[in-house]
Amino acid sequence: MSQRVPPEGVKQERVQKALARMGYGSRREIERLIGEEKIRINGQLAKIGDHVVAGDKVNIGHRRAVITSDVKRIRVLLYNKPEGEICTQKDEEGRKTVFQSIGRLQEGRWISVGRLDINSSGLLLFTNYGDLANHLMHPSSEIEREYAVRVNGEVTPDIINNLLKGVELEEGLLKFDQILDAGGQGANHWYHVILKEGKNREVRRLWQSQDMRVSRLTRVRYGNLVLPRDLKVGKKRELSLDEIKALFEDVNLKWPENRDEMARQRSDRAKNASIKNQRFGGASGGKAQAKKSKTSVYRKGRKDRRT
């Protein structure tokens, strides 16, 4: 494809970098699709090294995208998903989606970090920054996921041993890295299970392989981010800049330093607007109330209790 020359000052970006940033896969996955001739830029087959600019139209297989400029502000959202919602943009059956619940962005789009099935609840992460989403989901990152599971049936030591050792399923050998006894009475017992993969319905299928029925499943942790106790089901919470920086460090992703200057400029504008409102009055009438401190989203040290 012959590269068109963009107007002076318009930023060019390699197509694999732009699509990864927008959440359409890792750079390596995009390069593979280019090699398989499954990506077109403005109707022409893409080649490794092709550049795009904001406004270019790209076809990725059967999906379509319009290249957008880099996000002005990196954002990360925690959402406490209720049962009954599905983790897709649209649903042909008209069921409610998590994207309807969290709302749209004025600029860019929310990218879901992993999924939970319709009958599962708990912690879901969303970001508008594709590189962060890819680092959080890529198997090489080996990020722990922790689930609270209510199991119906008698869980014997042999069953626990099988689940920790590994069970042969369709994808190969799957297992839990840890199983923690969380208490319970009668036939229903709670466990916390930890694993570093996110295959489809993996937690449920592992228990089902031992003839155990999962009656409740809630994700309570993703990496070092925990589901806050004060975040009610169906509610969302956005991470602060410091929390987002800590998340970058957790996944060994370099923080783009130009973001600090952009954040400082936004802070200065907000401060100047606040001073102006105090001097001349504003919608708030110049009154401000201190916000209550929120529960930390980062996990504190904990002594593991292996069953």
Protein Blocks (a to p, Z undefined) as FASTA:
>chain_A
ZZddddehiacddfklmmmmnonacfklmmmmmmnopaceehiacdehiacdehiacdeh
jaccddddddfbdcdddddddehiacbfbdfklpacfklmnopafehcdddehjadfkbg
cjddddfbfklmmmmmpmklopacddddddedjddfklmmmmmnopcdfklpcddfbdcd
ebjehjbdcdddddfbdcehklmmmmmmnopacfbdcdfbehjbccdfklcghiacdddf
klmmmmmmmnopacdfklmmmmmmmmmmmmmmmmmmmmnopfkoopacdddddddfbdcd
dddddZZ
